[in-house]
């Protein structure tokens, strides 16, 4: 399941395009290879998906919130343990976001 990329299942797109191709009269198609290339490109485009900027924005806002909270707690000597916890949380979530972004981008 992709988090930062949205795509439709390839089976749905392929089914619709195959159904359309089977309903088309072969006599009306002048260049079958060109038409097949167009349909294949449509299937490939739908499988690639699109980037979800909204999900990235939510991840960045979450990261900024944790970072600001960590900076705030660093100023108070009584909150040293909470500061360490928040800083470690920031590091983990930053690594997860970067890892998911790069992993999903590479798989596309």
C-alpha atoms as a printed R data frame, in Angstrom:
    type eleno elety resid chain resno       x      y       z
1   ATOM     1    CA   UNK     A     1   0.000  0.000   0.000
2   ATOM     2    CA   UNK     A     2   1.469  3.302  -1.056
3   ATOM     3    CA   UNK     A     3   1.277  6.271   1.282
4   ATOM     4    CA   UNK     A     4   2.573  9.163  -0.799
5   ATOM     5    CA   UNK     A     5   1.450  7.895  -4.227
6   ATOM     6    CA   UNK     A     6  -2.131  7.229  -5.318
7   ATOM     7    CA   UNK     A     7  -2.910  4.835  -8.146
8   ATOM     8    CA   UNK     A     8  -5.799  2.772  -9.379
9   ATOM     9    CA   UNK     A     9  -5.436 -0.994  -9.575
10  ATOM    10    CA   UNK     A    10  -4.201 -2.027 -13.002
11  ATOM    11    CA   UNK     A    11  -6.918 -4.673 -13.271
12  ATOM    12    CA   UNK     A    12  -9.665 -2.043 -13.357
13  ATOM    13    CA   UNK     A    13  -8.032  0.063 -16.056
14  ATOM    14    CA   UNK     A    14  -7.049 -2.941 -18.153
15  ATOM    15    CA   UNK     A    15 -10.555 -4.440 -17.882
16  ATOM    16    CA   UNK     A    16 -12.191 -1.244 -19.110
17  ATOM    17    CA   UNK     A    17  -9.774 -0.841 -22.017
18  ATOM    18    CA   UNK     A    18 -10.055 -4.504 -23.046
19  ATOM    19    CA   UNK     A    19 -13.835 -4.285 -22.929
20  ATOM    20    CA   UNK     A    20 -13.725 -1.184 -25.118
21  ATOM    21    CA   UNK     A    21 -11.354 -2.920 -27.548
22  ATOM    22    CA   UNK     A    22 -13.567 -5.986 -27.793
23  ATOM    23    CA   UNK     A    23 -16.628 -3.846 -28.552
24  ATOM    24    CA   UNK     A    24 -14.833 -1.935 -31.319
25  ATOM    25    CA   UNK     A    25 -15.383 -3.132 -34.862
26  ATOM    26    CA   UNK     A    26 -12.000 -4.169 -36.337
27  ATOM    27    CA   UNK     A    27 -12.961 -2.717 -39.729
28  ATOM    28    CA   UNK     A    28 -13.061  0.805 -38.256
29  ATOM    29    CA   UNK     A    29  -9.439  0.697 -37.050
30  ATOM    30    CA   UNK     A    30  -6.989  1.678 -39.762
31  ATOM    31    CA   UNK     A    31  -3.746  1.145 -37.773
32  ATOM    32    CA   UNK     A    32  -4.133 -1.556 -35.093
33  ATOM    33    CA   UNK     A    33  -0.539 -1.237 -33.854
34  ATOM    34    CA   UNK     A    34  -0.933  2.499 -33.162
35  ATOM    35    CA   UNK     A    35  -4.237  1.920 -31.368
36  ATOM    36    CA   UNK     A    36  -2.674 -0.881 -29.292
37  ATOM    37    CA   UNK     A    37   0.227  1.393 -28.335
38  ATOM    38    CA   UNK     A    38  -2.232  4.077 -27.160
39  ATOM    39    CA   UNK     A    39  -4.112  1.558 -24.997
40  ATOM    40    CA   UNK     A    40  -0.863  0.215 -23.543
41  ATOM    41    CA   UNK     A    41   0.242  3.746 -22.682
42  ATOM    42    CA   UNK     A    42  -3.077  4.368 -20.906
43  ATOM    43    CA   UNK     A    43  -2.587  1.234 -18.814
44  ATOM    44    CA   UNK     A    44   1.005  2.195 -17.960
45  ATOM    45    CA   UNK     A    45  -0.033  5.748 -17.003
46  ATOM    46    CA   UNK     A    46  -2.750  4.521 -14.658
47  ATOM    47    CA   UNK     A    47  -0.383  2.030 -13.009
48  ATOM    48    CA   UNK     A    48   2.214  4.741 -12.324
49  ATOM    49    CA   UNK     A    49  -0.134  6.785 -10.199
50  ATOM    50    CA   UNK     A    50   0.212 10.332  -8.997
51  ATOM    51    CA   UNK     A    51   1.978 11.979  -6.101
52  ATOM    52    CA   UNK     A    52  -0.208 13.005  -3.136
53  ATOM    53    CA   UNK     A    53   0.987 16.446  -2.055
54  ATOM    54    CA   UNK     A    54  -1.607 16.599   0.719
55  ATOM    55    CA   UNK     A    55  -0.179 13.554   2.462
56  ATOM    56    CA   UNK     A    56   3.315 14.989   2.221
57  ATOM    57    CA   UNK     A    57   2.068 18.264   3.703
58  ATOM    58    CA   UNK     A    58   0.522 16.390   6.667
59  ATOM    59    CA   UNK     A    59   3.815 14.561   7.246
60  ATOM    60    CA   UNK     A    60   5.772 17.827   7.159
61  ATOM    61    CA   UNK     A    61   3.335 19.520   9.565
62  ATOM    62    CA   UNK     A    62   3.671 16.564  11.951
63  ATOM    63    CA   UNK     A    63   7.456 16.768  11.749
64  ATOM    64    CA   UNK     A    64   7.464 20.520  12.337
65  ATOM    65    CA   UNK     A    65   5.134 20.128  15.316
66  ATOM    66    CA   UNK     A    66   7.415 17.586  16.938
67  ATOM    67    CA   UNK     A    67  10.498 19.682  16.194
68  ATOM    68    CA   UNK     A    68   8.945 22.835  17.661
69  ATOM    69    CA   UNK     A    69   7.846 20.902  20.751
70  ATOM    70    CA   UNK     A    70  11.378 19.503  21.128
71  ATOM    71    CA   UNK     A    71  12.914 22.973  20.848
72  ATOM    72    CA   UNK     A    72  10.454 24.321  23.409
73  ATOM    73    CA   UNK     A    73  11.152 21.537  25.916
74  ATOM    74    CA   UNK     A    74  14.919 21.974  25.471
75  ATOM    75    CA   UNK     A    75  14.655 25.394  27.136
76  ATOM    76    CA   UNK     A    76  13.328 23.996  30.415
77  ATOM    77    CA   UNK     A    77  15.627 21.952  32.687
78  ATOM    78    CA   UNK     A    78  12.674 20.014  34.143
79  ATOM    79    CA   UNK     A    79  11.677 18.680  30.723
80  ATOM    80    CA   UNK     A    80  14.978 17.067  29.725
81  ATOM    81    CA   UNK     A    81  13.477 13.566  29.488
82  ATOM    82    CA   UNK     A    82  10.589 14.811  27.372
83  ATOM    83    CA   UNK     A    83  13.072 16.674  25.148
84  ATOM    84    CA   UNK     A    84  15.041 13.471  24.556
85  ATOM    85    CA   UNK     A    85  11.836 11.585  23.747
86  ATOM    86    CA   UNK     A    86  10.632 14.248  21.311
87  ATOM    87    CA   UNK     A    87  14.004 14.534  19.611
88  ATOM    88    CA   UNK     A    88  14.189 10.774  19.145
89  ATOM    89    CA   UNK     A    89  10.608 10.746  17.821
90  ATOM    90    CA   UNK     A    90  11.507 13.466  15.331
91  ATOM    91    CA   UNK     A    91  14.486 11.459  14.117
92  ATOM    92    CA   UNK     A    92  12.418  8.286  13.702
93  ATOM    93    CA   UNK     A    93   9.541  9.948  11.872
94  ATOM    94    CA   UNK     A    94  11.897 11.920   9.609
95  ATOM    95    CA   UNK     A    95  13.642  8.677   8.687
96  ATOM    96    CA   UNK     A    96  10.305  6.982   8.030
97  ATOM    97    CA   UNK     A    97   9.051  9.798   5.803
98  ATOM    98    CA   UNK     A    98  12.266  9.980   3.783
99  ATOM    99    CA   UNK     A    99  12.403  6.189   3.525
100 ATOM   100    CA   UNK     A   100   8.810  5.922   2.348
101 ATOM   101    CA   UNK     A   101   9.241  8.721  -0.178
102 ATOM   102    CA   UNK     A   102  12.355  7.251  -1.722
103 ATOM   103    CA   UNK     A   103  11.088  3.675  -1.611
104 ATOM   104    CA   UNK     A   104   7.808  4.519  -3.274
105 ATOM   105    CA   UNK     A   105   9.488  6.751  -5.857
106 ATOM   106    CA   UNK     A   106  11.925  4.003  -6.791
107 ATOM   107    CA   UNK     A   107   9.141  1.423  -7.113
108 ATOM   108    CA   UNK     A   108   7.324  3.648  -9.620
